[in-house]
Amino acid sequence: MVSLMKYISITSRCAAQYRAERFSESDLNGYQCTYVLYICKNPGISQDQLARIIFINKSNVTRQLASLEENGYILRKTCDSDKRVIEVYPTQKAADILPKVRQVFKDWNDYITEDLTGEEKDVLNSLLERVTEKAMQYSKSAHSPEKDKNPL
C-alpha cells in the first residue's frame, strides 16, 4: 500500500510541473494556480482559512501569497473587525488569468485520464474521493482545538 502514496505524490508533482510549463510566459508558478482558484472563488478569505482549505501549512501559504501580491495577483489587507486576521482579495490580474488556470487544470485531468474508459474514470474518481475524504478526516482531527489542548 506504500505505493499508493508514491503514485499520488508523483502525480501531484507532475501536475505542478505541467502547470508551471503552461504558465512559463507569466510570473505565476505551478503551485500558485491553486491559490488563484480559491482566492477568486472566495474573495476576502483569511490566510488561515486558505491554509486550512488547501491543506498547506501557514508559513508556505504566507510565502506564496507574498509572491502573488508582489506580482499583482492579490491584495492582502488587515480585517477591520479583527486586526490579527489578514484577508486576501484577487486583483483584476487574477480574474484575467483565472479562465486559463481553470483550462490548464482541465487539460491536465483530460491528459492523465485519456487512456481510461468512462467507467474507469468514474471508478478512479470515486476511489480518490474516498481516499481524500479519509485523509481530510485525519488532517481535521489532527488540527482540532481539542487535539491542541491535549498533548497525549
TARA-V930204 format. One record per helix or strand of 2 or more residues. SS is the DSSP state (hx for helix, st for strand). FROM is the first residue (numbers start at 0). TO is the last residue. Records with the same first field share a line. If there is no record, write none. Layout:
BEGIN
SS = FROM-TO / FROM-TO
END
This chain:
BEGIN
hx = 1-21 / 31-40 / 46-53 / 57-69 / 91-112 / 117-141 / 144-148
st = 44-45 / 73-77 / 85-89
END
